Amino acid sequence: MAKWTADQMPTLTGTTVVITGAGGGIGLVATRELARAGAHVVLAVRDVEKARRAVAGMRGDFDVRRLDVSDLDSIRAFAQSYTGDIDILINNAGVMDIPAARTRQGLDLQTATNYFGPFLLTNLLLPRLTDRVVTVSSQLHRFGKVKVDDLDWRTRKYNGLAVYESSKLAVVLFSLELQRRLTAAGSRLRSVIAHPGVARTGLVTHSKLNIVNRLPFLVQDVEHGALPLLYAATQDVPGNAYVGPDGLFSFTGHPAIRRPGRAGQDPTAAEELWEATVSLTGAGALHVGPGRERHR
């Protein structure tokens, strides 16, 4: 069977995609390819001018808007100001293995960027979503531990890599519970997870894991790293699909539906995490749109 590439994406004319963290790396590659396929792409980014420069030479229909996914007030402002339907929401923005810091709301910065922010943004935009939400995780979620009584790392000793792993496990559990709730509500919307494998981006440069960039057989370029995200966003995959590279350990390769770690498949843990996250973020009740069939 031929390996899937971005050239196999359907025509996306008439489709609106909102993607966070689109000013560089995998997010920018995905933005370029989605626009090339005809989508109207909304870049939701912290640095508006940087993103505008990044897409200035690209052909496509772009709208650059400010959004800091670590700041709950910024998320609420973005959601309130955005009008119209959104076909695909891609929660791509993330940070990795950063020093301990707190957001304006006093939340752990890394967890807020990777998990709390996407959770709130998704919940606020759900009434306007028509097709799916794609959230980016990592194979490192397999080493994460979610503690619902300390999601914000106030009692545990902070370790940048452990926080990253836990935030990415939280993303996997979030998708599981979101899909359960969508299905229970009779919605056609889908929640899908994508992970890039090990891609050569700026995300890991300051981390102790930067050593992987010196092992080319374990790393793929950013173009291939974006493929699972594009596959998850445009192909007819089931709800809560976990899409990643098809190579050894899912480090490199072309998109395929894989399986998350066992901890990411626990429905009880997913429900408990959801309720604890609502308490921390004030997300409120889940309001979903009915979704609709995408015609390709």
N, C-alpha and C positions, 0 to 999 in steps of 0.2 A: 504494500500500500504506500502511495506517495506521501511524503512528509508534508504536513500542513504549513503554509506560509501565508503572509499577509495578502499575497496576490489572490488568495482564495476567499477573501472576505466578500460578503454580498454587497450590492449597491446600497448605500445608506442615505441616499437622497431623501430629504424629508425627516430625517432622524436627528434628534437633539441629544447630545452627550455632554454631561457635566463631569469633568475629571479634575481631581485635586492633585497638587504636586506636579503640575504639567509644565513647569518652566525649565525642566532639564531631565536628563537621564531617561529612564524607561517611560516616564510620563510624557515627555516631549516626543519620543519616538511614536508612542501610541497615538498622541494627538495628531501628528503628521499623517499617520496611516489612516486614521478615522476620517480626517478631512479629505484625504485623497480619495476615499471611497464615497464621498459626498455628504458626510455628516456635518451638521452645524455643531462645532465644538466650543463649549464654554470652558475656558481655562480658569479654574478657581484656585488662586495662588496668593501667597503672602507677598511676593515681590512683583507687583504689576508691571513695572517698567522692564524688568528682566524678561518676563514672559512675552511682552510685546516685542522686544528685540529678537527673541528666540523664534517667533513665528513670522517676523517681518518679511523674510525671504521665501516663505512657503505659500503655495497655492492652496486656497481653501477658505472656508467660512468660519472665522474665529471671533470669539467675544472673550475678552480678558477682564476678569472681575477679581476684586480683592477678597480673600478668605484665608484666615489663619486658623487651621483646624485644631490648634492647641488652645484656642481662646473661645470659650463657650459664647461670649457676647458677640464675637465676630461671626460665629456660625449662625446665631439667631438673626443677626442683621442680614446676612447673606440670604438666608431662607425667606425672610420677610420681604426682601427687596426683589427676589426673583419671581417673576410671573410667567405663566405658560406651562405647558407640559414638558416633562423631561422623560425621554425614552430610556436612557441608560445613565445611571450614576456610577462613576468609578472612583472608589475610595483608594487612591494611590499614594497620597502623601505619607511620608514616614521618616523617622529618624532611628538611628541605631547606636546603641552602646555609648550614650552620651553621659557626661557628668550629671550628678543630681542637681535638679533645679525645679522650681515651682512656677506654675502659670499665674496669670492675674487672678484667677479664682482659687489659687492655693493648691492646685492639683499637681501631681507628679508630671513633669513636662513630657517625658518620653511616653508614658502611658496615655496621656491626654492626646498627644499627636497621633499615636498609632491605633488607639482604641476608643477612648472616651469621645473624642471629636467625631470620628466616623459614625459612632453609635448615634450621637445626637443629630448630626447632619442627615443621616439616613432617615431617622424617625421624623424629622421636620419636613423632609422633602417627599416622603412616601405618598401623601395625598395627590401629588402631581406626577408621580412616576407611572409609566405605562408599560414598561417591559421588564427591567431587571436592575439589580444593584450588584456590582462586582467590587469585592473588597480584597485588597492585596495582603497576603500573609507571607509566611516563610517556612521553609522546612525546619527551621530552628524552633518552631512551635512545639515540636516533639519533645523538647527538653524543658518546656515551660511548666510552671505550676501556678495555678490561679487560686488565690485565697480570697473568698468573697468578703471576709471580715477585715481584709487589709489590701484592697485593690489599689489603694493610693500610696502604698509603700511608706507608711508612717511608723509601723512597729517592726517591720523587717529591716535588716541591714541592706542598704542600697548597693546593688551591684549592677552596673550598666548593662552587661550582657544578659544577666538573669532577668532584668526588667524587660529587655527587648523580647526575649523568648516568651515570657509570660504574656506580654501584650499581644504577641502574634497568636498564642493559644487562645486568648480571649477573643480575637477576631474569628477564629474557627468556630468557637462555641457560639458567638454572636450570630454567625450565618446559620448555624443549625437551628437555633431558637427562632430566628427571624423567619426562616422557611416554614417552620412548624406553625407559626402564627399566621403567616400568609395563607397557607393551605387551609387552616382552620377557618379563616375568614372567607374562604371561597375565592380568593384573589388569584389571578393568573400571573402576578408578579413572581419573579424568581430572585433568590439570593444565591450568588455564586462566589466561590473563592478562587483566586489565582495566585500563584507564586512564581517568581522568575527563575528559580533555581539559584545558581551562583553566577551572578552577572557582574561584569566589570563596570561599576558605577561609583559615584562619589560617596555613596552611602556608607561604605565600609572603610574608607581611607583612614579614618582616625581611630578605628577599632583594633583591638588585639587580633581580630580575625583578618586583618589586612594581608596577612601572610598568604592567603589563598590566591591573591593576585599574582603571586610569584610562581604559582603552579598552574600553567596554562591548560593542562589537561582536565582541571577541575572547574574552569571558568569559561563562560561564554560572553560574547560581546553584547552590548546593550540592545542591538537589533533583535537578537534571538531572545534576550531576556524579556522583551516586550511581547513576544508572540503568545505566551499563555494568557496574558491580560487581554489581548485582542481576540483570541479564541473564545475566552470566557464571555466577552462582551458581545460577540456577534454570531456565535454558532448555537445550534439548537441543543443545548446541554440541559440536563435535568436540574431541578432545584437543589441547592446545596452541593453542586458538583465541586470537586477540588481539582483544579486544572494546573498542571505543571509540566516541566520538561520530561520527555520519555526516556532519557538516558539513565545510566547507573546512578542510583540513589536520588534520582530526579534533580541532579546537579545541572546537567546540560541536555540539550536536545530540542526536539520539536514538541508542540503541545499535545497532551493526552490527559484523559481523566484518570487521576490517581486516587489514593485513599489517604486521608489525614491520619495523624497519630491516634491511638486509642483514646487518649484523654480528650481529644476533640470530637469524639462521637458519643459523649455521655449526655443524654437528654436532661437528666436531673441537674447536673452541673451547669448546663446551658441555661436552664430556667432560673436557677438560683443566681447565676451571674447577671442575667437580664434584670432581675428585680433589684439587685445591689447597684447596678449601673444606673438605673432609673433614679434611685435615691441620691446618687452622687451628682448626676448631671441635671436632674429635674426635667428629664425628657418628656414626662407625662404619658398619657395613654397612647397606644399605637393606633394611628388612623391610616388605613390603606386605601389606595384606589383599586378599581377592579382589574386593572391591567387589560391588555388586549393583544390579539395575535399580531405579530410582525409579519408583514407581507414582503417576501424576498423574491 
